[in-house]
Amino acid sequence: MNQHVIRPVRADEWEKVKALRIAALRDPAAPLAFLETEQAAAGRPDAFWQERTLGAAEGRSARQFIAEAPDGSWVGNVVVLVEEAGEVGIFDEVIEVHQGHLVGVFVAAEHRGTGLTEALFEAALEWAWSLEGPALERVRLFVHEKNERAAAFYRRFGFEATGFVVPMPTDPSARELEYALVRPA
């Protein structure tokens, strides 16, 4: 892990952002981890990826962190979205507090268990907690009820189940469980 660089994406890296997202959606765990299909992502126009990357590189409402290998390849990422109290969230719920939302968590299979996920989370949370006016009260994420490996990692990292559960939009018979980490005192 110590050879990898964890950093925010840059606005001109949209093609790599797109390629990493498609790689993540090809992963066998993708149906449990993502609400998007590979086909949907691949079908998006370049302008979508350019705008998304610009916002995740320079905006205050989102930041994308990647794990870059020594050869320049990208092997993981996490995105932090900022949700304002009163907004409507991705599951049509009213956001009650000013918070961060981690999405798009992915580390390539051959790099799992190396500390990259921890390093990505540390960078994402450092950024989230550093935001000024108003400060984020917590950071949350959702995990598929059958994705126990991911849930175990989140718990080890300090996230706790909140009890908020929603049906998975792509499979209403499955559930997404909310986990949250409260801002350190």
C-alpha positions, 0 to 999 in steps of 0.5 A: 500500500505504501507505494500507492498515492491517495489523492483527489481527482483532477478535472482533466482526468475524466477518461480515467474516472470513467474507466475506473467506474466501468471497472468497478461495475464489472467486479463480481460484487458490483450488484451488491455494491452499486446502483448502476450497471456497467451498460448504463455507465458506458452509455453516458456521454463524455460530457457527463463524465467531464462534468462529474469529474470537474465537480468531484475535483473542484467543488465543495459539494463532492470530492473523489479520491483515487488510489494510484499505483506506482505505474499510474494505474488507478486501483480504487476510489471513494466519493464524498457527497455533501448533503445539506439539511432539508435536501432530498437524498438518493433514496427520496428521504429528507436529509435531516442534518448537514452530512457527508455521504460516501459512495462509489467505494471500490478497490480492485480485487487484487489490491483488497486487504492491502490497506488501500480502502482504509487509506481512501476512507482516511483521505475522504473523511479528512476532507469531509471533516475539514469543510467549513461553514457549516461543518458536517455533523456526520458521514454516512454510507449505505451497504447492501444487506448481503454485503457482509464483507463491506459492512464488516469493514465499515464497522471496523472503521467506526461506522455504526448501523443507524437503523435506517433501511431502504429497499434497493432501487434495482431490487425492491426485495433487497435492502440497503442499510445506512451506516454513519460515523459521527463527527469526532469531538 
